[in-house]
Amino acid sequence: MSKSRVTTIRQPEDQAEDMEFVARVDGIPASELVRDAIGDYLERRRADPAFKSRLAARIEADQAILKRLAE
């Protein structure tokens, strides 16, 4: 099993109630529903050309800073 990390979020009460209800109907823990939702979101981001472009720009900028700091 891979390592895991605990993350705490704040959400509106009605959203939390809806999430817990949907998880109960689906017969899964709320934590699994959240993990699945985050996984789906990350997959969509990775497939988004605009995100990929911003990511490449961020990597390039970070590499320039790291190179400057290493000099």
C-alpha positions as CSV (number, residue, x, y, z in Angstrom):
1,M,0.0,0.0,0.0
2,S,1.3,3.5,-0.8
3,K,1.9,6.1,1.8
4,S,-0.9,8.4,2.6
5,R,-1.2,11.9,4.0
6,V,-4.0,13.4,6.0
7,T,-5.5,16.7,4.6
8,T,-8.0,18.8,6.3
9,I,-10.5,20.9,4.3
10,R,-13.1,23.4,5.3
11,Q,-16.3,23.3,3.3
12,P,-19.8,24.7,3.6
13,E,-22.0,22.6,5.8
14,D,-24.6,22.0,3.1
15,Q,-21.8,20.7,0.8
16,A,-20.5,18.4,3.5
17,E,-24.0,17.0,4.2
18,D,-24.5,16.4,0.4
19,M,-21.1,14.7,0.1
20,E,-21.8,12.5,3.1
21,F,-25.2,11.6,1.8
22,V,-23.9,10.7,-1.7
23,A,-21.2,8.6,-0.2
24,R,-23.7,6.7,1.9
25,V,-25.9,6.1,-1.2
26,D,-22.9,4.9,-3.1
27,G,-21.9,2.7,-0.2
28,I,-18.4,4.2,0.1
29,P,-16.6,6.2,2.8
30,A,-16.7,10.0,2.3
31,S,-12.9,9.9,2.1
32,E,-13.0,7.7,-0.9
33,L,-15.5,10.0,-2.6
34,V,-13.1,12.9,-2.0
35,R,-10.1,11.0,-3.2
36,D,-11.9,10.0,-6.4
37,A,-13.1,13.6,-7.0
38,I,-9.5,14.9,-6.6
39,G,-8.2,12.2,-8.9
40,D,-10.7,13.1,-11.5
41,Y,-9.8,16.8,-11.2
42,L,-6.1,16.1,-11.5
43,E,-6.7,13.9,-14.6
44,R,-8.7,16.8,-16.2
45,R,-5.9,19.3,-15.4
46,R,-3.2,17.0,-16.9
47,A,-5.3,16.7,-20.1
48,D,-5.9,20.5,-20.4
49,P,-3.5,22.1,-23.0
50,A,-3.8,25.5,-21.3
51,F,-2.8,24.0,-18.0
52,K,0.1,22.2,-19.6
53,S,1.3,25.5,-21.1
54,R,1.1,27.2,-17.7
55,L,2.9,24.3,-16.1
56,A,5.7,24.4,-18.7
57,A,6.1,28.1,-18.1
58,R,6.2,27.6,-14.3
59,I,8.9,24.8,-14.7
60,E,11.0,27.1,-16.9
61,A,10.7,30.0,-14.4
62,D,11.6,27.8,-11.5
63,Q,14.6,26.3,-13.3
64,A,15.9,29.8,-14.0
65,I,15.6,30.7,-10.3
66,L,17.3,27.5,-9.2
67,K,20.1,28.0,-11.6
68,R,20.6,31.6,-10.4
69,L,20.6,30.5,-6.8
70,A,23.2,27.7,-7.5
71,E,25.7,30.2,-9.0
